């Protein structure tokens, strides 16, 4: 029997991909000192950016109709004139900076409003097809994207069970182990899901939690699920080649390589395993959700006054307001997250407290989507590594705590330790017998079953027997107590 050779590193098998390059899109009505409207990574072909992905992304951020937005470039470094850019023959943008403009408006004067977060983005619903099924008012490539339908062979299957029965393996790698259910619209965005009426695209729209419908789920390997929820990659339709009439193919698109040399070579423009039975509308919502981060949209990071497109949930309508960039963050979140802190407001780093523990600072912090773990091998338990010593630990502790003296940073005295040990020992004795023994042998020492030990931190009060300390303990009393304890244990 021979040993197997080690695995070949992905960088050798698939290459490291091209060097990362940013493509910046600007708002032409704001000064040159204003941050960019949108930043995307160029990793297509020889270092270009897919034209359709770029234009669709700009339309999402600016809430512009798919046919009403266009890209321009300056004719020269000192020239204020803007030259319109149409789709290149190979479909790739190779410039470093572009301007996004709106049809029928002066690009240098019209400050079209910009959406600050995913919460304020409204899904573009459309009409119904011939079969009565709803469809979204999606960009042309997304509108023409066709995915095979899937009818569960067992009608009783729904949600995660139906998604697993449909996909069986990871839809990117086709691995069978360490699988998870990945939500397209993240489960933390349930309130956005409900507000936008996304249940109409589900197989069971009348379910209480329609966001867990199998049409909003995809089976992914655990590490890919992590990258998917970290917005490192998403799924988009692309046209490859010069023929614009050819149908688009669904591929993976790396949005944030984040310094990883393997992501582009492994997963960019990678054809997934056959995907069927999911909602194209939910997949498009996932693409939009992946864009609303500080890395992609640094636009509001200055003190300038911006035209901001906001959704008023109470009125049920969209409105435009003028806000300072520093005040936009306070208006970005309108829905509370249904599980843990949502990522719809742009992710940012965590600060370090004086105890060396990470703490949220009011903006979004990444945490993986709470998907349904199918393989038991990948479960991660929540610990208390970030709990401050000034606060009681949250959740159920992993192990029993023996600290009864509080977290004051001092070693308890020997007398306090002895008293704690004595109380813990006496707590296990039968109440009636202990009370009789103590009362008969020492009138000044009584036992009360209703007294409780003082608690510190997260310790719960327990009914234990307290010994009165009205006067100093005598050695004989202590001996008699332990003698009683021994006799009771023997009985």
Secondary structure, DSSP 8 states (H G I E B T S, - for coil): ---------HHHHH---S---EEEEEETTS-TTS--SEEEE--BTTTBEEHHHHHHHHHHHHT--TTTEEEEEESSSS---EEEE---TTSEE--SEEEEEETTS-TTT----EE-SGGG----EEEE-TTS-EEE---HHHHT---B----SSTT--HHHHHHHHH-S-TTT---SSEEEEESS-GGGHHHHHHTTGGGGSTTTTSTTGGGSGGGEEEEEHHHHHHHHTTSEEEEEE--SS-TTS--EEEEEES--TT-SHHHHHHTT-B-S--BS--HHHHHHHHHHHH-STTT--TT-SSSEEEEEEEETTTTEEEEEEEEHHHHGGGS--S--SSS--SSS-B---EE-TTS-EE--SSB--------B-SGGG------TT--TTS---S--SS-----S-SSSS---HHHHHHHHHHHHHTTS-HHHHHHHHHHH-TT--EETT-B----TT----B--EE--SS---HHHHHHHHHHHHHHHH-
